[in-house]
Every structure is written in C-alpha cells, then in structure tokens.
Amino acid sequence: MQSITLRQLRDTRKVKAWLRAGVHIEVRERNEVLGDLVPRTPTPRTEPVEWPDFEARLKAIYGDKVIPAVADLLEDRENSRY
C-alpha cells in the first residue's frame, strides 16, 4: 500500500498511474491517515439486450391494416370546438 500526503496528491499523474496499476493509496496529513483511495474493480461487460421485433409483432397481429389514429384524432379536434 502506498502512502501520499495532501501536497503530493496534486501530482495527479502519479496517483492515476498507481490507481490504474491497482495500488491502494493512503492519504495522510502529518502522519495521520485521512482517507484511502481504492482502485475501482472493473465491472464485467454485459451483452446488449436483444429487443423484440415490434414491427413484426404488429404485422402478425394486424397484418397490412393501417390504423389512422392520428388522422382520426385531428379530425375529431377540428369537428369539436370548445
């Protein structure tokens, strides 16, 4: 385990190199431990989730039928005046 003072903490290149190498670092001030810098463990990469084919589902349910919902909504709004 490496030890570093608050003044030495300004040298970020050295600190980043240590953390990338997996070194646990103690941060000290006047020989008193203030805290620890612990390298992050790499998270395992997950495979992307494959989404269902929604377009194929719609075609299986409704076939080639076109549902003009937006056109009907706009027509209803024009006919009803509040």
Secondary structure, 3 states (H helix, E strand, C coil): CEEEECCHHHCHHHHHHHHHCCCCEEEEECCEEEEEECCCCCCCCCCCCCCCCHHHHHHHHHCCCCCCHHHHHHHHHHHCCC
